[in-house]
Amino acid sequence: MVRPFDGSLRDAEGLLAVEKATFNESPYTAQQVQAMLSGDAQRAWLATGEGRVVGFVVAFLTRGLRGSCWEIDLLAVHPECTRRGLATRLIRAASSHGGQVADRARGVVSTENPGSARAFERAGFRPSGQCELVVFRPEDGMPRPWHALGVKIRKARDAKDMEECAREAGWPPSNAGPSGSEDWGSWTLLVAELRGKFAGFAELSEVQTLLYRGMWIESLFASRRVVRIALAHDALTYAVAAGMEEIGMMVPVADHSLRVALKEIGFRSLGRFDWYEALLPLGSETLPDTGTGHPGGNCV
């Protein structure tokens, strides 16, 4: 049976037991997990059997220059209960709700986790590109202060800034983010200027997951290397000031220069991942369940 998280401490304890049996990375107590999943920021669905929780998926909404996206954040099935199609059913349950708030959904899967990749494909998602996950953790020590002559970084001021950023990146201006500053919420747009002229931008999304509270660099666009480093450095400074435990980015494998620039200022690689995306609502059909592999194990 797959159903929504009911808000109870018992559900939170069951979910956390599955997390411990799979990832074993969550630093939170059952009471903290209960509080996290009882608000609107995150939603969870549970797979149950024989009177206990045997799997879960957590998802949340993000907004940016390309519009809203339903993020399938964390997916896990207890090792004793794999090969039953539970991961696919969990993904579809989360996506069904996501279709009410966004027109697309996505998740990332480690290239070393073919079981989770199959679960996404059976649910109706398709691979859309490979990335390298790079992260920076302030506890490891901050990079030295750094300034680029002539580069100024500021927050976006209005819709005009958002439209210019979208246009420079080749994205439709009509999808350029929230309609006003009061709707920006946990999304921040940094604009770079070089000698007074537009030079690039970075989108930052604050997230609270079952594993950490962090800031994601959703996109970073700049043609000059010095501007890329300036944007990344400013994003770090902004995230640390906000008390984030982790700052990360999924960098396209093809963007070698950006990966090098981020690593130069202290980001480290956690491996390669495949993006899986789908338009919402999902179709009614799924691919046959082959019943192989471990379906759990994706996270953003």
N, C-alpha and C positions, 0 to 999 in steps of 0.2 A: 504494500500500500504506500502511495506517495501522497503527502498532504502538507499544507502550510505549517510552519512553526506556530504553536498555539500560545506562546508567551509564558509558558509555565517554567518553573525551575527544573522540573523533571525533564522537559524537552531539552533545556539547555544542558543538563547533565548528560543526557543521551548523546546529544550532538558532540559535546566535548570528548566523550569516551571514544567516538569514532575518529575524531581529530587526533587523539593521542595514539590510536592504533594505526594511523596512516602517516600524517605529517609529523605529529609530536613537536609542534613549533609554537603553539599558542601560549602566550604568557598570562592569559586571563583566567579568572575563576568562573565557575558556572554562574554565579550571581552577576558578574560583569558581562558575560555573554548574554544572559537573559536581558539585561538592560540594553545592550547594543542592538539586539534583534527585536526589541519591543517598540522601537521608534520607526520613523519613516526613512531613515538614512539607508538601512539595509533590510533586505527581506530574505527569509530562508524557507526551504522546503525540506522535509524529512522523508526518508524511506524507512518504513517500520516493518517488523516481522517478528513473530514469536514473542510479542510483548516488549520489544526493545527497539531503539533507533539503530539502524544498520547502514545508513547513508545520509548524506545531506548535500545541499548546494546553497550557496549564498550569492546574492546578486544585488546590484545597486545601479542607480542612474547617474550618468555623468553628462555634462554639457560642455560645449566648446564651439569653436568656429565652424565646425562641420555639423552642428546641430546636436541633438540628444542621442545618447547611446546607452543601451542596457548591457551592463557588464556582468558576465557570468564569472564571478570572482574566484570562488573556491568550491571544488567538487571532490567528494570523497565517498568511497564505499568500503565498509569494513572488509578486511582481507578474507574473512570467513564467508562472505556473502557475495563474492564477485561471480561473474558469468551468469547473471540472471537478468541482464538488461536494465538494472536499476539506475545506472548512471545516465543512460539515454532518457529514461522516464523523468528523472530529476531535472535534466536540462530542459526538456519540453515543458515541464510544469513551471519552471522559472520563466521560460520564454513566453509562455502564455500570458502571464501577468505583465511581462515587459512590453508586450504588444499594446498595452493600454497607455503607456507613457512614452514610447519611442518607436521609431520605424525601422530600427536596426539593432542587432545584438552582436556581441563578440566575446571571445574568450581566448586565452593563450594556453598552449599545451607544450610542455617540454618535448624536444625532439627525441628524448629518451623514454617517452611514455606513449607508445603506440596504442595501448588500450584506451587511454583517454581520448586520443585522436579519433579512434573508431567510434567511440560513444558520441562525440560531437557530429561526426559525419552521419551516423544513423539518425540523429535527431534533426538533421536537415541543414547543418552548417557546412561551409566549404572553406578550405584553406585559402588565405588571401595574402600570404607573404611570410617570410622568415625574418626574425629579429634576434638581436643579442640583448639579453637583459643585463643592464649595468646599474649598480646601486652605490649609494654613498651613505654611510652611517656616521653621524656626528660623534658617536662614542669612540670611533677610531681616530678622531683628531681632525680638526678643521684645516683646510689648506691655508697657505699664507695669504695675507691681503694682496689683492691684485687689481691693478688699474690699467686700462688701455687708453692711451692718449687719443682724445677726440671722440671716444665712444661714451654715450650717455644712455643709461637704462632707466626707464620710467614705467609706471603702470598706465595701461590704456585709460583714456579719459572718457571716451564716448563711443557711440555706434560708428562714427566716422573712422576712428582708429581701427575698430574691428573690421570694417569693410576694406580698409586699405591692406590690412594684414592678410585677409582672405584673398584679395585680388592678387597680391604679390606671390602668394603660394599657389595660385591657379585654382582656388576653390570658389564655388558660387557665392557671391556676396549675399544673396538672399538667405543663406543658411548661416550667416555670420553671428553665431552665439546668441546669448540672451538679449531681450529687447531693451533692457535698461540696466543701469548699475544696481538697482534694487533686486534684480533677479540673478546677479552673478553668483551669490552664495559662496561655495567652496572653490569656484573657478577664478583664476587670476590670469590676466594677459599682460605680459611684459613686452614693451616696445623698445627697440634699440634704434638710436640715432647716431650717425657718424658725421661729425662736423655739421650738425643741424639738419641732416637729411635722413629719411627713413632707411634703415639698414637691416632690419630683421625683427623677429619676435619669438617669444616662447610662451606656450600655454601651460599653466600649472593647475593641477587638480588635487585638492586635498581629499584623502580617503581614510576611513577608519575601517579596518578589516579585522577578522578574527586573529590575525597574526601580528599586526602592528598598526600604528597610526603614522601615516606618511604623506609625502607629496610626490605626485607623479608629473614628470615633464611629458605632457601629452604630445607636444610637437615643438620643434625648434628649427626655425628657418632663418638662414643668413648665408649669403654667398661668400663673405669674407671670414677667414678662420679667426681673426682677432675678435670679430663680433660674436661668433659662436661661443668662444671661450668666455667672453664678457657676459653673455646671456646665461650660460651655464653657471658661472661663478655667482652671479646675482641671484639665480634661482636657489642655489645652495644657501646663500646668506638669508634670503627670504624664508626658506623652509626652517632653518635652524632657529631664527627669531620667533617662528610660530610654534616652536617646541616639537617639531617632527622627529620621529625616531629613525626614519629612513627616507631617502630621496632616490627615486629610480626613473629609468626610462627604457622603453623597448626601442632600440635603435635598429632601423632597417639594416640588414647585413650588407646591402649594396652601398650604404653610406659609410665608407671606411674612414673618411676624414673626421666625421662627427664622433665616431667611436674612439678614435685616437685622441681627439681633443678632450673628451670627457674623462678618459683614463689618465690623461696628463694632469688633471686637477684633482684626482683622487677617487674617481669612480672605479669599481672593480666588477669584473664579469661574473655572472652566475650561470652562464651557459646560453645555448640557443633555444628559441621557442618558435612555434608556428602560430600565427594568428588564425582563428576560425571565426567567420562572420556569417550572418544570415539576415535576410530581410524579415521584418515582422509585420503581420503574424506569420508564424511558420505554416507550411502546408500541412495537410492532414495525414500525409503518408510519411513513413520512415523507412530507411533501408533495413533489410533483414538483420536480425541480431545473430551474429555468428557465435556469441557466447565465449569469446576468448579474451585473454588479457586482463589486466587490472585497470578498471575504468577511472579510478580516482587519481587526482594529482595535478590539477591545473590551478594556477593562482596568478593575479595582477598586482 
